[in-house]
Amino acid sequence: MPDELNGWSPRGPVTELSEADCWSLLGANNFGRLGLIDGDRPDIFPIYYQADDATIVFRTGSGTKSRELLENSSVVLEIDEVADHGSWSVVLRGTAEFLTTADEIEAADLLALPDWIPVTTYAYVRIRPSAVRGRRFLRHVHVGR
């Protein structure tokens, strides 16, 4: 199995990942889904992000996502991969804050953040995690008729 070559071996159909493994996956990827609360209903947005010193940074324009973040800073970010040999998922819960100082914005400008939708003005947001959890799922293949 390919993952066994990367130091991972299954201990059952679901394996909890260490926090270090979760951050390794967060750092190796840059696309995820951001969950927010709009009043009393959940909302979800695709985002490009960058892991930065045990936090997550992303850009956003002045739209629904920004408005919802101003109303409620509690967020969840989920990244995952589904493959033939198995899958994994990482969920990060935390608090989002807009970057406002010149130093913060200058540092964020240096991050490799791809554009999702080109906008003329945008803001940077940093997620400070309160919890990070990940799992690997061993794919079970049924052989039959």
Phi, psi and omega in degrees: 000134184304320182295331179297331177289337180266015177090003179250132174228141184291142174241028183141182182289336178230128180236128176288138176267149175288164177298323178297319177296321178299314180292328175298317178291319177299322180286332182276351182238169178214013179234133178204185179241127182258122177260132181229170174244127177247099185066251180245015181234145178283155177219155181219142183224138171284139178219153163264139184220174173222130172287133184215103175053055179062027171224174177239135178238137174215166178252152175211151175274186182266080181219211184303314182299313179298316180299315180294323178294327177291328180280325183209114186273357177285127184223167171222138176240133178233132171234154180198172174213137176243123181225167181300321184276345181160176185224167174214160178213138174235132179237126179243125176252144180183196182241131180263142177220139176286138176279131187235335182278155180300320180296317179297316182292320178298317178295320179293327178299335181278347180285149180276081180255111177291155176278132173277303174228124181296127176229154182283324177233140180212167177236152174265143178232138176246133174258122174263114187287144170253338179202141176227128182221140179220157178216149169251142181239119177286125181284128178258120182258123177273128176250125183188198184291000000 
